[in-house]
Amino acid sequence: MNPRLRYLLATVCAVAAAVLTVTYLAGVGSAGESETEVIWVARQEIIPGVQLSAGLLQLVEVDGPTRRLLAREALPHTPADAPEAWYATRTILPGEALVPGENVSLDPAPAGRESAWPGEMRVVSLPAEGVGAPELRAGEEVDLYVIPGEGREAVRILTATRVVHAEADWVTVLVPDEQVPAVLAATDGLAVKVVRRLEGLLP
């Protein structure tokens, strides 16, 4: 073959190969960007009734096929979604994705029920003393006491109840449905004393 023709053909092949390579890499890059998504998963065990927050969750990056296969409806659906809008409707295990209708809901009560959680538990907020909100964790077990009058002995009204949320002077806990009237009556006009259980503090 004519050396000049051979050189021309080699040059054409090299240019074509370069164009194809650039096109392929560009396609892979754009596909990677569009196929990779971020979902929320539980950072720790979340009990039913707990309002979600960023501290309870972690962001996990998954590729498109994985999301479509394992968690098509997993949150967030859009960047505007906020964790605080959602409530756990059953126990969510660490690493579990959040899926509306399966383990989370916008309503703080499960569909079809007014306010009771599975196992006939209700979410009750009570005025409290010595809550220590920064330390008291959602899911921690505590005992609740009231002192019915000056000089009277403290009375335990709940044992090993689960904390849903705590603030400076309020604590929200899970209460068995049949005990709700007695708990509300016992705490009428009184602030509960929160006593933390040792097993709830151990790692």
Salt bridges, closest charged atoms under 4 A:
GLU35 OE1 - ARG68 NH1 3.48
GLU37 OE1 - ARG67 NE 3.09
GLU96 OE2 - ARG90 NH2 2.47
GLU102 OE2 - ARG90 NH2 3.60
GLU120 OE2 - ARG113 NH2 2.69
GLU129 OE1 - LYS193 NZ 2.25
GLU140 OE2 - ARG196 NE 2.76
GLU141 OE2 - ARG162 NE 3.83
GLU141 OE1 - ARG197 NE 3.99
ASP143 OD2 - ARG156 NH1 3.56
ASP143 OD1 - ARG197 NH1 2.82
GLU167 OE2 - HIS165 NE2 3.43
ASP177 OD1 - ARG122 NE 2.22
GLU199 OE2 - ARG197 NE 3.10
